[in-house]
Amino acid sequence: QVQLVESGGGLVQAGGSLRLSCVASGRTFSTWAMGWFRQAPGREREFVAGFHWGGANTDYADSVKGRFTISRENAKNSVYLQMNSLKVEDTAVYYCSANPTGKEYVYWGQGTQVTVSS
């Protein structure tokens, strides 16, 4: 059984930075696609950033390009999301997710709240 645990959320002023962490347990994941998603109140969950299956190439939502950076540390079964120049509209619960086969994201963390104040 794979467990994903996120941390690093919090309250920050607009323009500030936060770094989210996600640790996976139960399996090693060096080739898995790993992603960060977010869900704001009243909105559907959306993709933020992720590694393709194979572990190297990355994708970002247009809304976060140039501000957010996803990284991974396979030796620690960890993936990170560095969020800079945060905006009020980045406020959401952020979820880490794992896609072991490249087909779909099947494992999800419990989420961590990010609140950006004006």
Backbone torsions as a table, in degrees:
resi	resn	phi	psi	omega
1	GLN	NA	132.3	-179.6
2	VAL	-97.1	133.3	174.0
3	GLN	-121.1	137.4	176.7
4	LEU	-118.4	130.3	-179.2
5	VAL	-126.7	118.9	179.0
6	GLU	-94.4	155.2	173.5
7	SER	-155.1	167.0	173.9
8	GLY	106.4	-5.3	178.2
9	GLY	-70.4	172.3	179.2
10	GLY	164.9	-166.4	-179.6
11	LEU	-105.2	130.2	-178.9
12	VAL	-144.3	151.2	177.1
13	GLN	-79.2	153.9	176.2
14	ALA	-53.8	137.2	-176.1
15	GLY	93.0	-12.5	-178.6
16	GLY	-84.0	-173.3	-176.2
17	SER	-132.6	152.6	171.5
18	LEU	-144.1	154.0	175.6
19	ARG	-125.0	117.8	177.5
20	LEU	-92.9	145.1	177.9
21	SER	-124.5	149.4	176.5
22	CYS	-139.0	124.2	178.6
23	VAL	-113.1	130.4	178.8
24	ALA	-102.9	137.0	176.5
25	SER	-126.7	155.9	176.0
26	GLY	102.7	-30.1	179.8
27	ARG	-151.5	157.3	172.8
28	THR	-89.3	154.8	-167.8
29	PHE	-140.0	29.2	-172.1
30	SER	-60.4	-27.4	-179.1
31	THR	-104.7	-4.5	-177.2
32	TRP	-67.5	147.4	164.9
33	ALA	-72.3	131.7	180.0
34	MET	-127.7	137.2	-177.0
35	GLY	-140.1	159.8	170.2
36	TRP	-112.5	133.3	176.5
37	PHE	-125.3	165.4	175.5
38	ARG	-144.9	155.6	177.5
39	GLN	-139.5	118.3	176.3
40	ALA	-92.8	157.6	180.0
41	PRO	-55.8	130.5	177.5
42	GLY	77.5	5.5	-178.4
43	ARG	-124.5	159.9	177.9
44	GLU	-77.4	156.7	176.6
45	ARG	-66.8	138.9	-177.6
46	GLU	-130.6	151.4	176.6
47	PHE	-71.2	138.8	178.5
48	VAL	-112.2	-54.0	-177.3
49	ALA	-161.7	153.5	179.7
50	GLY	-168.5	161.4	172.5
51	PHE	-96.4	136.4	173.7
52	HIS	-66.5	161.5	172.1
53	TRP	-60.9	136.5	-172.8
54	GLY	111.6	-26.5	167.5
55	GLY	95.3	-2.0	-172.0
56	ALA	-111.1	-54.1	-174.2
57	ASN	-75.3	150.6	-176.8
58	THR	-125.0	159.3	175.1
59	ASP	-134.7	150.8	176.7
60	TYR	-136.5	146.6	169.6
61	ALA	-66.3	146.5	-179.0
62	ASP	-57.3	-33.5	-175.2
63	SER	-68.3	-16.9	-177.1
64	VAL	-118.6	-3.4	-179.1
65	LYS	-58.4	134.8	-179.6
66	GLY	85.1	-11.6	179.8
67	ARG	-114.8	-35.9	-177.3
68	PHE	-108.6	147.2	176.8
69	THR	-135.2	126.3	175.8
70	ILE	-97.2	140.8	177.5
71	SER	-144.5	166.4	-179.7
72	ARG	-143.9	152.3	177.8
73	GLU	-131.7	94.1	-171.0
74	ASN	-63.0	-34.3	-179.8
75	ALA	-61.4	-23.8	179.4
76	LYS	-108.4	8.9	-177.9
77	ASN	49.6	43.2	-173.6
78	SER	-126.9	148.5	172.4
79	VAL	-132.3	145.6	-173.8
80	TYR	-127.1	157.9	173.0
81	LEU	-133.7	107.5	174.8
82	GLN	-87.3	121.5	-176.1
83	MET	-117.2	114.5	179.1
84	ASN	-114.1	164.0	178.3
85	SER	49.3	48.4	-175.6
86	LEU	-63.9	145.6	179.7
87	LYS	-118.1	159.9	178.5
88	VAL	-56.3	-37.4	-178.0
89	GLU	-72.2	-4.2	172.9
90	ASP	-82.8	-5.9	178.9
91	THR	-60.8	124.7	-177.4
92	ALA	-178.6	171.0	166.0
93	VAL	-88.4	127.7	-178.1
94	TYR	-103.0	132.6	-176.8
95	TYR	-119.9	139.6	171.2
96	CYS	-94.5	143.3	-179.2
97	SER	-145.1	152.3	-178.0
98	ALA	-123.4	139.2	-179.1
99	ASN	-126.1	92.2	-171.6
100	PRO	-68.2	-29.4	-171.7
101	THR	-108.7	-7.6	-175.3
102	GLY	88.2	0.9	-177.1
103	LYS	-95.7	-47.3	-179.6
104	GLU	-157.0	157.1	175.2
105	TYR	-79.5	121.3	-175.0
106	VAL	-118.9	-20.0	179.2
107	TYR	-111.6	136.8	-176.2
108	TRP	-134.1	143.9	171.4
109	GLY	-82.2	-179.3	-176.9
110	GLN	-84.1	-13.6	178.4
111	GLY	96.0	152.2	174.5
112	THR	-136.0	135.3	-174.3
113	GLN	-81.2	130.5	171.6
114	VAL	-118.5	123.4	179.2
115	THR	-123.9	123.4	179.7
116	VAL	-111.8	120.5	-178.0
117	SER	-98.4	153.1	-179.1
118	SER	-86.8	NA	NA
